[in-house]
Structures are given as structure tokens and as C-alpha cells.
Amino acid sequence: MKNICITDSMVEKLRERVKPYLTEKRYAHTLGVEREAASLGRLFLPDDINKLRCAALLHDITKKQSAEEQLALCRELGIEPDDEVLAAPKLFHSITGAALAERDFPEYADASVISGIRWHTTGYAGMTMFESIIYLADYIEDTRTFEDCVTLRNFFYLGLCAAGSESEKYTVFLKTMVLSFDMTVKNLIEEASLIDRNTVEARNSFIMKLRETERKK
């Protein structure tokens, strides 16, 4: 997959181009994710802020489609979802969104942008910082009013305010990621829903990173 240089002008154009793919409410959320991804990027990935913005703008481009439409899109794009994905329709949009972004927005189809879209819902073991930022930005962007989103946002930013060094800020980030997966797993259990194995593995991966970071202190 490509490594693309994305300019400020390209980001501005994309912000307009994604509008037809989104409802009005989803577009407001998408702009919130863009803002949050840029903010997190300034902290942890300053060289990739424009790519983060693009992944944020594209992350939900198939979200408004029904489960049946998502499956039709899978067939159109040559995607063969496994049984676990088929049993969890909420996961469809991250898979179809990544493929559609690559097809319909090829000038933005940087490898990190596409993977950020693909993994923004479940996560997976060994997530990159880029993928983690898109995942977290989607969870804590400032238009989110769900209790868990507010709790996680406050946890992260209060922790960040108390952190001094870069390593302490990174520790806050890891703790926030673990808490986000804890919340997700808890909600899925309460809903009697399937828990994607990637989510469990992502949680465990971040716990291991956190333990390793704290051992080095």
C-alpha cells in the first residue's frame, strides 16, 4: 500500500467530499474525531497530523448503510467477512469503510490512513500509534455525550494534566486505552453480544505494554 504526502489543501477538500457519505449528525461527529485526532497527533505523532485528519474524516463513510447494504458492499468490494463478523453487524462499517476509502479516495489511500479506518472499532493486538489515535479519537471526541465517552475523555485529560514527562503522558495514554477496552467489553457482555477476538487481544496487548512501561520506571 502507498505512502502518500497529504497537504492541508487536500484535507480541506476531503472535509467537503465526505459530506454525501454521512448524515448531518455523523458529519458533526466526524469533524469532532478530526479535531481530536489532530490534538492527539500533536502529542504523540506530530509528523502525521494530516494523515490522522484524513483517517478521521473517512472512518465512518459507510456507517449510515444498513447491514444488508453493508453486505452488498462487501460482495461488491470482494470482501468475505468471517462468521464472527457476520454475527456482529456493528463491525461491518470499519471493514467496508477501509475498502471503500481505498477505492473512492485513492489519492488519500495511504497505508496508515486505511489501517486507521479498518481498526478504529475493534482494535487488535499490536496496534500502531496511528491506529490507536484514530480509535481513541473516535471514543473521546468532544461531541460525544455517552457516559462512557465522557468518563474516558475526563480520565485521559485529567491524567494528562497531572503528567509531567513524555513518558508519563504515554503511560496515561496506555491506561486510557486499557480502560476503553474494559468499557467496550463490559458493554458487550451486558448486551449479550459477541466480543470480537481482536478486541480482547488488543486489551491484553495494551495491558502488557503498560506493565512493561511501569517496570522501566
C-alpha positions as CSV (number, residue, x, y, z in Angstrom):
1,M,0.0,0.0,0.0
2,K,1.1,3.6,-0.7
3,N,2.9,6.2,1.5
4,I,1.3,9.5,0.5
5,C,2.1,13.1,1.3
6,I,-1.1,14.7,2.3
7,T,-1.3,18.6,2.3
8,D,-3.5,21.0,4.2
9,S,-5.4,21.7,1.0
10,M,-6.1,18.0,0.5
11,V,-7.5,17.8,4.0
12,E,-9.8,20.8,3.4
13,K,-11.1,19.2,0.1
14,L,-11.7,15.9,1.8
15,R,-13.8,17.6,4.5
16,E,-16.2,18.6,1.8
17,R,-16.1,15.4,-0.2
18,V,-17.1,13.1,2.6
19,K,-20.4,15.0,3.3
20,P,-22.6,12.9,1.0
21,Y,-21.4,9.8,2.7
22,L,-22.6,10.9,6.1
23,T,-25.7,12.0,7.9
24,E,-25.7,15.5,9.4
25,K,-25.2,14.1,12.9
26,R,-22.5,11.7,11.7
27,Y,-20.7,14.5,9.9
28,A,-20.6,16.6,13.2
29,H,-19.1,13.5,14.9
30,T,-16.6,13.1,12.1
31,L,-15.4,16.6,12.4
32,G,-15.1,16.0,16.2
33,V,-12.9,13.0,15.5
34,E,-10.8,15.0,13.1
35,R,-10.2,17.7,15.8
36,E,-9.4,15.0,18.4
37,A,-7.1,13.1,16.1
38,A,-5.2,16.2,15.4
39,S,-4.9,17.0,19.1
40,L,-3.7,13.6,19.9
41,G,-1.3,13.7,16.9
42,R,0.3,16.8,18.2
43,L,1.0,14.9,21.5
44,F,2.1,11.6,20.1
45,L,2.6,11.7,16.3
46,P,3.3,15.2,15.1
47,D,4.6,14.2,11.7
48,D,1.4,12.5,10.7
49,I,-1.3,15.1,11.7
50,N,-2.7,15.5,8.2
51,K,-2.9,11.7,7.7
52,L,-4.6,11.4,11.0
53,R,-7.1,14.0,9.9
54,C,-7.9,12.1,6.7
55,A,-8.4,8.8,8.5
56,A,-10.7,10.6,10.9
57,L,-12.7,12.1,8.1
58,L,-13.1,8.8,6.3
59,H,-13.5,6.4,9.2
60,D,-17.4,6.3,9.1
61,I,-18.1,6.7,5.4
62,T,-20.2,3.5,5.3
63,K,-21.8,3.8,8.7
64,K,-25.2,5.1,7.5
65,Q,-25.7,2.0,5.4
66,S,-27.9,-0.8,6.7
67,A,-26.5,-4.3,7.5
68,E,-27.9,-5.6,4.2
69,E,-26.3,-2.7,2.2
70,Q,-23.0,-3.3,4.0
71,L,-23.1,-7.0,3.0
72,A,-23.9,-6.0,-0.6
73,L,-20.9,-3.6,-0.4
74,C,-18.7,-6.5,0.9
75,R,-19.7,-8.5,-2.2
76,E,-19.0,-5.5,-4.5
77,L,-15.6,-4.9,-3.0
78,G,-14.6,-8.6,-2.8
79,I,-14.7,-8.8,1.0
80,E,-15.5,-12.1,2.6
81,P,-16.4,-11.5,6.3
82,D,-15.9,-14.4,8.6
83,D,-18.7,-15.9,10.8
84,E,-17.8,-13.7,13.8
85,V,-18.1,-10.5,11.8
86,L,-21.3,-11.6,10.2
87,A,-22.7,-12.1,13.7
88,A,-21.7,-8.5,14.7
89,P,-23.1,-6.0,12.2
90,K,-21.7,-3.1,14.1
91,L,-18.2,-4.2,12.8
92,F,-19.2,-4.0,9.1
93,H,-18.5,-0.3,8.6
94,S,-14.9,-0.4,9.6
95,I,-14.2,-3.2,7.1
96,T,-16.2,-1.8,4.3
97,G,-15.1,1.8,5.1
98,A,-11.5,0.9,4.7
99,A,-12.1,-0.8,1.4
100,L,-14.4,2.0,0.1
101,A,-11.9,4.7,1.1
102,E,-9.2,2.9,-0.9
103,R,-11.5,2.7,-3.9
104,D,-13.3,6.0,-3.9
105,F,-10.5,8.2,-2.4
106,P,-7.3,6.7,-3.9
107,E,-5.3,10.0,-3.5
108,Y,-5.8,9.6,0.3
109,A,-5.2,5.8,0.4
110,D,-2.0,6.0,2.5
111,A,-1.3,2.7,4.3
112,S,-1.7,4.2,7.7
113,V,-4.9,6.0,6.8
114,I,-6.5,2.8,5.5
115,S,-5.4,0.8,8.6
116,G,-6.6,3.5,10.9
117,I,-10.1,3.2,9.3
118,R,-10.0,-0.6,9.4
119,W,-9.2,-0.9,13.1
120,H,-11.0,2.0,14.6
121,T,-13.8,-0.1,16.0
122,T,-12.3,-3.3,17.4
123,G,-8.6,-2.6,17.7
124,Y,-6.2,-5.6,17.5
125,A,-3.0,-6.8,19.3
126,G,0.0,-4.7,18.3
127,M,-1.9,-1.6,17.2
128,T,0.3,1.2,15.9
129,M,0.2,4.6,17.5
130,F,-1.6,5.9,14.4
131,E,-4.3,3.3,14.7
132,S,-4.6,3.8,18.4
133,I,-5.1,7.6,18.0
134,I,-7.9,7.1,15.5
135,Y,-9.5,4.5,17.8
136,L,-9.3,6.8,20.8
137,A,-10.3,10.0,19.0
138,D,-13.5,8.2,17.9
139,Y,-14.2,7.4,21.5
140,I,-13.5,10.7,23.2
141,E,-14.1,13.4,20.7
142,D,-15.9,16.4,22.2
143,T,-19.4,15.9,20.7
144,R,-19.8,12.5,22.4
145,T,-22.2,12.7,25.3
146,F,-22.5,9.0,26.2
147,E,-21.5,8.4,29.8
148,D,-18.6,6.1,28.9
149,C,-17.2,8.6,26.4
150,V,-17.4,11.4,28.9
151,T,-15.8,9.3,31.6
152,L,-13.0,8.2,29.3
153,R,-12.4,11.7,28.0
154,N,-12.1,13.1,31.5
155,F,-9.9,10.2,32.6
156,F,-7.5,11.0,29.7
157,Y,-7.3,14.7,30.0
158,L,-7.2,14.9,33.8
159,G,-4.4,12.3,33.7
160,L,-2.6,14.3,31.0
161,C,-2.8,17.5,33.1
162,A,-1.1,15.7,36.0
163,A,1.6,14.2,33.8
164,G,4.9,15.9,33.6
165,S,7.3,14.0,31.4
166,E,6.7,12.5,27.9
167,S,6.9,9.0,29.5
168,E,4.1,9.9,32.0
169,K,1.9,11.2,29.2
170,Y,2.5,7.9,27.3
171,T,1.5,6.0,30.4
172,V,-1.7,8.0,30.7
173,F,-2.4,7.1,27.1
174,L,-1.9,3.4,27.7
175,K,-4.1,3.4,30.8
176,T,-6.8,5.2,28.8
177,M,-6.6,2.6,26.0
178,V,-7.0,-0.2,28.6
179,L,-9.9,1.5,30.2
180,S,-11.6,2.0,26.8
181,F,-11.4,-1.7,26.0
182,D,-12.7,-2.5,29.5
183,M,-15.7,-0.4,28.9
184,T,-16.3,-1.9,25.5
185,V,-16.1,-5.5,26.8
186,K,-18.4,-4.6,29.7
187,N,-21.0,-3.1,27.4
188,L,-20.9,-6.1,25.0
189,I,-21.3,-8.5,27.9
190,E,-24.3,-6.5,29.2
191,E,-25.8,-6.6,25.7
192,A,-25.2,-10.4,25.4
193,S,-23.2,-9.6,22.2
194,L,-20.3,-11.3,20.7
195,I,-16.9,-9.9,21.7
196,D,-14.6,-9.8,18.7
197,R,-11.4,-11.6,19.5
198,N,-9.3,-8.7,18.2
199,T,-10.8,-6.5,21.0
200,V,-9.8,-9.0,23.7
201,E,-6.3,-9.3,22.2
202,A,-6.0,-5.5,21.9
203,R,-6.9,-5.1,25.6
204,N,-4.3,-7.7,26.6
205,S,-1.7,-6.1,24.4
206,F,-2.1,-2.7,26.0
207,I,-2.0,-4.2,29.5
208,M,1.3,-5.8,28.6
209,K,2.6,-2.5,27.2
210,L,1.5,-0.7,30.4
211,R,3.2,-3.3,32.6
212,E,6.4,-3.1,30.6
213,T,6.4,0.7,30.8
214,E,5.8,0.7,34.5
215,R,8.6,-1.8,35.1
216,K,11.0,0.6,33.4
217,K,10.2,3.4,35.8
